[in-house]
Amino acid sequence: MNLSLYNNTDISTLSNVRIAIFGAGAVGSYVAYKLSKAGIKYDIIARGERLDTLQNDGLFVEDQNDNRSNHKVNAVTKLDGLYDVIFLTVKSNDTVNVSTIIKPHLKDSGVVVSLQNGVDNPKLIASVIDAHKVVVSVVYVTAVSKNFNQLKYYSEAMIIYDHFKTGEKPDSTDLEIVNNIFTCAGIGSKHSKDIVKDQWRKLLFNAVSNPLTALFGYTYGRFLKDETAVSLAKRVFDEALFAAKLLDVYFEEDEFDKIIAGMGGVPSFKSSMLQDIEANRKPELDAILGIIVDVFKSNGLTATSIEMLIDIMKVKYGGYFQSSPRLAVDLLVYRGREVLLIDRMNEPHGYAIPGGFVDLYESVEDTAVRELREETGIEISKEDISLVGVYSEPSRDIRGHTVSVIYSCDITGRDVKAEGRDDALSAEFFDIDKLPEKLAFDHREVLNDFRKQKGL
């Protein structure tokens, strides 16, 4: 298919096209910046402090030439109505859950464009959404998102894309729309002639550039100066290349040299995996190295170097790739014998005391007030809260070692209305003697301790 016929730069052709970006990290912010700069309407889904900051202050961007600009973005907390194109930019471990949220918001002719790392995300999306509505892409961009609304990118993006079900889509109108969005926004893009090979080319790059730089804490430039590190990367590359051959995907002999040259072009850049670990986020190790291991295993083979690298990273960062426990705050709101609980949208599922993680440079008291407002709509002052206790058992959260500071707030006599917001499906009061059967984390223990403290 020759999409060059549809390189229309007239944004009026997109006036009736509804666009959403699900995820406001580096890639999502880059796409939002380009759309905003071109005057193209869209919604970008964000949450918490990131949502508030984007709504209030806009998106600050620094480009590869150190030019700085500020852009108004239409940041919203959730999808609203039906969309023609939804760009998915979340981490791989969130793909299935977010696909479930997206599904009812796609028009019959709409598509989801996966702007994610790894080769398995389109398949995960297609396990939830009609495969014919899934567009695969390979994204090349070196960008960093920080402080909720600041984007720094070191090179313009190139996005290569095609239908997930290549050759089986009778109507190419949706790809024409995707192509026009990229063209009107000034985002480099092209329709792939072999999307599987393009996916594996990016996977080879990620396998070389991500895990070892994260393990050593290296920028690309420092990594390339370490001959031993580069030698280790070549061993990882060789196993990844062999996995590709097992799937009948072949590359030229100089592919490793091209990867090294690409890294050398942005010496001060930190890989996305290193950025995740420094922010105490779980990196996409399974989406990068895990895929290669799986190909080996399915052929009765062992990826010796890569499996050892995975084990080393687990030893250094722990089973959840954390360098330290994460700090959270929960706020137990009560009136008489009733306590307020939310029904969690994300894992671990179940009812829980409203709360969340402390943001950088935020006090635990401010976190308690913010999370209650974001998840239930209830406004209180931090002067109204009292300490219940600190809970730090390493196994209390399946996502990793989390320490939670628990506060309480008595709202007896106040006229408040609780409603589920952000990542809370609902928010409602329960008699402390008639709690839901499924409570998340160790919150049944917390509630029992609270009952004893208050003599309820």
C-alpha positions in Angstrom: 0.0 0.0 0.0 1.4 3.4 -1.0 0.4 5.8 1.7 2.3 8.7 0.2 -1.0 9.6 -1.6 -2.4 10.5 1.8 0.3 12.8 3.2 -2.2 15.6 3.7 -0.9 18.5 5.8 -4.2 20.2 6.0 -5.3 19.8 9.7 -8.9 20.6 8.7 -9.1 17.0 7.5 -8.8 16.0 11.1 -11.4 18.3 12.5 -13.9 15.5 13.0 -11.3 12.9 14.1 -11.3 12.2 17.8 -7.8 11.4 19.1 -6.6 10.3 22.6 -3.2 9.6 24.1 -3.4 7.1 27.0 -0.3 7.6 29.1 1.6 10.9 29.7 5.2 9.6 30.0 8.0 10.6 27.6 6.5 9.1 24.4 2.9 10.3 25.2 4.2 13.8 26.1 6.2 14.0 22.9 3.1 13.1 20.8 1.0 15.5 22.8 3.6 18.3 22.2 3.6 17.7 18.5 -0.2 17.7 18.3 -0.5 20.8 20.4 2.1 22.6 18.3 0.2 21.8 15.1 -3.2 22.8 16.6 -4.7 19.3 16.5 -7.3 18.5 19.1 -6.8 15.5 21.4 -7.2 14.2 24.9 -4.3 13.0 27.0 -5.1 10.7 29.9 -3.1 11.4 33.0 -3.6 11.1 36.8 -2.7 12.5 40.1 -0.1 15.3 40.4 0.8 14.8 36.7 -2.8 15.6 35.7 -3.1 18.6 37.9 0.3 20.0 36.8 -0.5 19.5 33.1 -3.9 21.1 33.5 -2.6 24.1 35.4 0.8 24.8 33.9 0.8 23.0 30.5 3.7 21.0 29.1 7.2 22.5 29.1 9.4 21.2 26.3 13.1 21.5 25.6 14.1 20.2 22.1 17.4 18.9 20.8 18.7 22.4 20.2 17.9 23.5 23.7 14.9 25.6 22.6 12.3 25.9 25.3 8.5 26.3 24.9 5.3 25.8 26.8 2.2 24.2 25.4 -1.4 23.9 26.5 -2.5 20.3 26.6 -6.0 18.8 27.1 -5.1 16.6 30.0 -8.1 14.6 31.3 -8.6 11.9 33.9 -10.4 9.4 31.7 -11.7 8.7 28.2 -15.0 10.3 27.3 -17.1 9.0 24.5 -15.9 7.3 21.3 -12.5 7.9 19.6 -11.2 7.3 16.1 -7.5 6.8 17.2 -6.1 6.1 20.6 -2.3 6.1 21.0 -1.3 3.7 23.8 2.0 4.7 25.5 1.8 2.9 28.9 4.3 0.4 30.2 4.0 -3.3 29.0 2.8 -4.5 32.4 -0.3 -2.2 32.1 -1.2 -3.1 28.5 -4.0 -5.6 29.2 -5.6 -3.6 31.9 -5.6 -0.4 29.9 -6.8 -2.2 26.8 -9.9 -3.2 28.8 -10.5 0.5 29.6 -10.0 1.5 26.0 -12.2 -1.1 24.4 -15.6 0.5 25.0 -14.3 3.9 23.8 -13.3 2.9 20.3 -15.5 3.7 17.4 -16.4 0.7 15.1 -13.9 2.0 12.6 -11.4 3.2 15.4 -7.9 1.9 16.0 -5.4 1.6 18.9 -1.9 2.5 18.0 0.7 0.8 20.2 3.6 3.2 20.8 5.3 0.8 23.2 8.5 -1.1 23.6 8.7 -4.9 23.0 7.1 -7.1 20.4 4.3 -8.6 22.4 2.2 -5.6 23.2 0.1 -5.7 20.0 -0.7 -9.3 20.8 -1.7 -8.4 24.3 -3.9 -5.6 23.0 -5.5 -8.0 20.5 -6.4 -10.4 23.3 -8.9 -7.7 24.5 -9.7 -5.6 21.4 -10.5 -6.9 17.9 -7.1 -7.5 16.2 -8.2 -5.6 13.1 -8.4 -2.5 15.3 -4.7 -2.8 16.5 -1.9 -0.9 14.8 1.7 -2.0 15.5 4.4 0.7 15.6 8.1 0.9 16.3 9.1 4.2 17.9 12.5 5.7 17.7 12.8 8.7 20.0 15.2 9.7 22.8 13.2 11.6 25.3 12.9 12.1 29.0 9.9 13.1 31.0 10.4 14.6 34.5 8.6 16.6 37.1 5.2 15.6 35.7 5.1 18.2 32.9 8.6 18.6 31.6 9.8 16.9 28.4 13.4 16.9 27.0 14.0 15.2 23.7 17.4 14.7 22.1 16.2 13.7 18.6 13.0 13.9 16.5 10.9 10.8 16.5 10.5 8.3 13.7 7.5 6.0 13.9 7.2 2.9 11.7 3.7 1.3 11.6 1.3 -1.2 10.1 -1.8 -3.2 11.0 -1.3 -6.0 13.5 -3.0 -8.4 11.1 -0.9 -7.5 8.1 -2.7 -8.0 4.8 -6.0 -8.9 6.3 -7.5 -5.5 6.7 -9.9 -4.8 3.8 -10.2 -1.1 4.4 -7.1 1.1 4.8 -8.9 4.2 5.8 -7.8 3.9 9.4 -4.1 3.8 8.4 -4.7 6.8 6.2 -6.0 8.7 9.2 -3.1 7.6 11.4 -0.7 8.7 8.6 -2.4 12.1 8.3 -2.2 12.7 12.1 1.6 12.0 12.0 2.1 14.2 8.9 0.0 17.1 10.1 1.8 17.0 13.5 5.2 16.9 11.9 6.1 13.5 13.4 8.4 11.5 11.2 6.7 8.3 10.1 6.4 5.7 7.5 4.3 2.6 6.7 6.4 -0.6 7.3 7.2 -3.1 4.6 8.0 -5.7 7.2 6.6 -4.7 10.6 7.9 -7.9 12.3 11.5 -7.2 11.2 11.1 -3.6 12.3 9.9 -4.7 15.7 12.9 -7.0 16.1 15.3 -4.4 15.0 14.1 -2.1 17.8 14.1 -5.1 20.2 17.8 -5.7 19.3 18.5 -2.0 20.0 16.7 -2.2 23.4 18.5 -5.4 24.4 21.8 -3.8 23.8 21.1 -0.3 25.1 18.8 -0.8 28.1 19.7 -3.6 30.7 23.4 -3.0 31.0 23.2 0.8 31.1 20.6 0.4 33.8 22.7 -2.2 35.7 25.8 0.0 35.7 24.0 3.4 35.9 25.6 4.6 32.7 24.6 7.2 30.1 25.0 6.0 26.6 28.3 7.9 26.3 29.8 6.5 29.5 28.7 3.0 28.4 30.4 3.2 25.1 33.7 4.2 26.8 33.6 1.0 28.9 35.1 -1.8 26.6 34.0 -4.5 29.0 30.4 -3.3 29.0 30.3 -3.1 25.2 31.7 -6.6 25.1 29.0 -7.9 27.4 26.4 -6.1 25.2 27.7 -7.9 22.2 27.0 -11.2 23.9 23.5 -10.1 24.6 23.1 -9.0 21.0 24.3 -12.3 19.6 21.7 -14.2 21.6 19.0 -11.8 20.6 20.0 -12.1 17.0 19.9 -15.9 17.2 16.4 -15.7 18.6 15.4 -13.5 15.6 16.8 -16.2 13.3 14.8 -18.8 15.0 11.7 -16.8 14.0 13.1 -16.5 10.4 13.9 -12.8 10.9 17.3 -11.9 9.5 19.6 -8.9 9.7 22.8 -7.7 8.1 26.2 -8.4 9.7 26.7 -4.7 10.7 23.5 -4.5 12.8 25.4 -4.3 16.1 27.6 -1.5 14.7 24.5 0.4 13.7 23.2 0.1 17.3 26.4 1.3 18.8 26.5 4.3 16.4 23.0 5.2 17.3 23.8 5.2 21.0 26.9 7.3 20.2 24.6 10.0 18.7 23.0 10.8 22.0 25.9 10.3 24.6 24.2 12.1 27.5 20.9 10.1 27.2 19.8 7.6 29.9 18.0 4.5 28.7 14.3 4.2 29.6 15.2 1.2 31.8 17.7 3.3 33.8 15.1 6.1 34.1 12.5 3.6 35.5 14.9 2.2 38.1 16.0 5.6 39.2 12.3 6.5 39.7 11.7 3.2 41.6 9.5 2.0 38.7 9.5 -1.6 37.5 11.5 -1.6 34.2 10.2 -3.5 31.2 12.7 -6.3 31.5 10.2 -9.0 30.4 9.1 -7.0 27.4 12.8 -6.7 26.2 14.9 -9.6 27.5 12.0 -11.9 28.6 10.8 -12.2 25.0 14.2 -13.5 23.8 14.4 -16.0 26.6 10.9 -17.3 25.7 12.0 -17.8 22.0 15.0 -19.8 23.2 12.8 -21.9 25.6 10.2 -22.6 23.0 13.0 -24.2 20.9 14.4 -26.2 23.8 17.4 -23.9 24.1 18.9 -21.6 26.8 19.8 -18.0 26.5 22.7 -18.3 28.9 24.0 -14.7 28.9 20.6 -13.1 29.0 19.2 -15.3 31.7 22.3 -14.6 33.8 21.8 -10.8 33.2 18.2 -11.0 34.4 19.2 -12.9 37.5 22.0 -10.3 38.2 19.5 -7.5 38.0 17.1 -9.3 40.3 19.9 -9.7 42.9 20.9 -6.1 42.7 17.5 -4.5 42.6 15.4 -7.2 44.3 12.5 -9.2 42.8 10.7 -6.0 42.0 13.7 -4.1 40.7 13.6 -1.6 43.5 16.7 0.1 45.0 14.7 1.1 48.2 11.2 0.6 49.6 8.5 2.9 48.1 6.7 5.3 50.5 2.9 5.5 50.4 0.2 7.2 52.5 -3.3 6.0 53.2 -6.1 8.1 54.8 -8.7 6.3 56.8 -11.8 8.5 56.7 -14.6 7.6 59.2 -17.9 8.7 60.7 -19.0 6.8 63.7 -18.6 3.2 62.9 -18.4 3.7 59.2 -15.2 3.8 57.2 -14.6 4.9 53.7 -13.1 2.4 51.2 -12.5 2.6 47.4 -12.8 -0.3 44.9 -9.4 -0.4 43.2 -9.3 -0.2 39.4 -5.7 -1.6 39.2 -3.9 -4.5 40.7 -4.0 -5.5 43.5 -7.7 -5.5 43.1 -10.2 -5.3 46.0 -11.4 -2.6 48.4 -8.8 -0.4 50.1 -8.3 2.7 52.2 -7.8 5.7 49.9 -4.2 6.5 49.4 -1.2 6.4 47.1 2.5 7.0 46.6 4.3 10.1 47.9 5.6 12.3 45.1 9.1 13.7 45.1 9.3 16.9 47.3 5.9 16.2 48.8 5.2 15.7 52.5 3.3 12.6 53.6 0.5 14.9 55.0 0.1 16.6 51.7 0.0 13.2 50.0 -2.8 12.0 52.3 -4.9 15.1 51.4 -4.2 14.9 47.7 -4.9 11.2 47.3 -8.2 11.5 49.2 -9.2 14.3 46.9 -8.1 12.6 43.7 -9.7 9.2 44.5 -12.9 10.3 46.3 -13.5 14.0 45.7 -13.5 14.7 49.4 -11.6 17.9 50.4 -10.0 18.1 53.9 -7.2 20.0 55.6 -4.1 18.2 56.7 -4.7 19.7 60.2 -7.7 17.4 60.4 -5.7 14.1 60.2 -4.2 12.0 62.9 -1.5 9.3 62.7 -2.7 5.7 63.0 0.6 3.9 62.4 3.3 2.8 59.9 3.1 -0.5 58.1 6.2 -1.9 56.5 6.0 -5.7 56.2 7.9 -6.3 52.9 5.2 -8.7 51.5 2.3 -6.4 52.2 2.2 -5.2 48.5 2.5 -7.6 45.6 4.0 -4.8 43.5 7.1 -4.5 45.7 8.3 -3.4 49.1 6.1 -0.5 50.1 6.0 1.3 53.4 2.7 3.0 54.2 2.0 5.8 56.7 -1.7 5.5 57.8 -3.6 8.5 58.9 -7.2 8.9 60.0 -9.8 11.7 59.7 -13.1 12.0 61.5 -15.8 13.6 59.3 -18.7 13.0 61.6 -21.3 15.8 61.1 -19.9 16.9 57.8 -21.9 16.9 54.6 -19.6 15.1 52.2 -20.2 13.1 49.1 -17.8 10.4 48.1 -17.4 9.2 44.5 -14.9 7.0 42.8 -12.4 9.0 40.8 -9.0 8.6 39.2 -8.1 4.9 39.7 -11.0 4.2 42.1 -14.0 2.5 40.5 -16.1 3.5 43.4 -15.9 5.1 46.9 -18.4 4.2 49.6 -18.8 3.9 53.4 -18.9 0.5 55.1 -19.9 -0.5 58.7 -16.6 -1.6 60.3 -18.3 -4.8 61.3 -19.5 -5.5 57.7 -16.4 -4.9 55.6 -16.1 -6.3 52.0 -14.8 -9.8 51.8 -11.9 -8.8 49.5 -9.6 -6.2 51.0 -6.3 -5.2 49.3 -2.9 -5.1 50.9 -2.9 -5.5 54.7 -5.8 -3.2 55.1 -7.9 -5.7 57.1 -5.1 -5.6 59.7 -5.0 -1.8 59.6 -8.7 -1.6 60.1 -8.6 -4.0 63.0 -5.8 -1.9 64.6 -7.9 1.2 64.1 -10.9 -0.4 65.6 -8.9 -1.2 68.8 -7.4 2.3 68.9 -10.9 3.9 68.8 -12.6 1.3 70.9 -15.2 0.7 68.1 
